[in-house]
Amino acid sequence: MQLKLKPIALTGFMGSGKSTVGKALARRLGWKFIDLDASIVQRYGKSIPEIFASGEAAFREAEFQTLEALIREEKEPVVIALGGGCITHSPSRELILGKCTSIYLHASLDCIRRRIGDSDSNRPLFSNADKLYAEREPIYQLAEISVETDETPVYEIVDRIVKILEVD
């Protein structure tokens, strides 16, 4: 019987590199990569802004339901790129911290702005970035592992994570 390895859940502010690093990390480990936002879109048949139009609470519940199903149903080792606010939702946070190896990809707000600009129609909450960043930062720090991503090449970030996890 093969033991199921804990999923790796990448958290951090929008634009911190979760999807980019997640794909590279999964490739390096030979694991499957899942972008939670893409899974939500597939599950509900609507874009993130369309789901968000029903309110943030409805979106967070959809996000939680999708994450819970992924963790329960996934049979192979997986790296999951979470949405930027996923870990701020209490039920999702409990699931992430209890069932996953959580990794916070930390990027400064200045770096994030350089990466994604000051507005993005696919990121409904970015217009309040300063306030949101300050509110979320302490929650992101609850992750088991924290890795700096400012101005760091993806391969170096992946190397750091692999070394911390001692899996290579």
N, C-alpha and C positions, 0 to 999 in steps of 0.2 A: 504494500500500500504506500503510495506516495503522499508525503505530507504537503499540505497546501501552504505555500509561502505567503506571508502577509503582503498585501498590495502596498506599493509605495505611492503615497499621496503627496503631490507637490502643491504647496500653498504659497500665497504671496499676492501682492497687489497686482492689479491689471498691468500688463506690460513688464512684469518682473522676469519673464522668460519661462513660465511654466510649460507652455506647449512646445517651445523650441527645445528646451533642456529635456523635457519629458520624452520627446521622440528620440533624441540622441542617447539618453540614458537607457531607454528600452532597447534600442538597437545594440548598444554596448553590452547589456546584460543578456540579450537574446530573449527578452520578455515582450509581451504585447503592450502596446500603447493605447490608452483611451483618453480622449479629450472629453471631459464631463459636459461642457457646453454643447458639443456636437452630439453627444448621446441624448441630451435633453431635447434638442431640435428633432432628432430622429424619432424619439419616443412620442413626442407631442405633436409632431407635424407642423410646428410653428417656429418662427425665428425667436431668438432671445428677446429682442425688443417687443415682439408681439405677445410673448408670454408675460413680459414685464408690464405690459399695458393693463393687465389685471391687478397690478399692485406687486410690491416687492414681497409681501408675505406669501402670496400665491406662487411667485417664482421660487422662493426659498423652499416651499413645500415640494414643488415639482423637482427641484434640484435634489432635495433629500431623498425623495422616493426613487429617483433615478440612481443616485449613488448607492443607496441601500440595495437595490436590485443588482447593480453591477458587482458589488462586493459579495453578495450572496450567490449569484449565479456564475460568476467567472471561474472557470476551471483551471486556468493556467496563470502563472505569475504575471502581474500587470503593474504598469506604471500609469497612474491616473493624474492628469493635469486638472486640478480643481478650478472652479470659477473663483475670481478674486474675493467674493464675499461668502463663499460656501462655509468656511470655518467659523464665520461670525454667527451663524445660525446654530443655536444650542443643540438641537437634535443631530445636526450634521457634524458638529464639533465632537460630540460624544462618540459618534460612529467613527470618525477619522482618528481620533486619539486612542480609541479602544481597539480598532480592527486593522489599522494601517500603520506602516512606518511613515510618519509625517515629516516632511522636509519643507522648511520655510526658505524660499528663494527671496533674499532681501535685496532690493534695489532702492536707491534713493529716489525721491520724487523728481528731482532734477533729471536724473538718468531716464526715468520712465517718460517724462515729458519729451525728452529728445527722441525716445524710441517711437512713441505713438502720437506725438503732437498734443495740442491742448484740447482737442475735441475729437470724438469718434462716435459716429451714429450707432455703432454696434455695441457701445459701452454706455448704457443709459445713465450710470451714476458718475461718469467722469467729470461732469461739469462741477461737481463739488469735491474735486480731488484732494485739496488741502485738508479739508475737514475730515473726509473719509479716511485718508491716509493716517491721520493722527488717531482716529478712533480705532482703526483696525490693527495698527502696529502692535499693541500689547497682546492682541488675540493671536496674531501670527506667531508671536514669540512663544506660544504654548507648544508649538511643534517640537518634536524630539530633537531635530537637527536643524541648524541654521547655516545657510551658505550664502555668502556675498556674491551678487551677480553684476554689480556696477562695472562697466568697462572690462569685463572678463570674458575671454573667448569661451564659447560653449564647451569645447573639448576640455578646457581647464576646469570648468564647473563640474562636468561629468566625472573627470578624474578625481576631484575632491570628494564628490559624493561616493564614488566607488571605494575610495580609500577609507572613508568614514565607516561605510557599511561593511568593509572587509569582505567583499564578495567577488573580487576579481582574482 
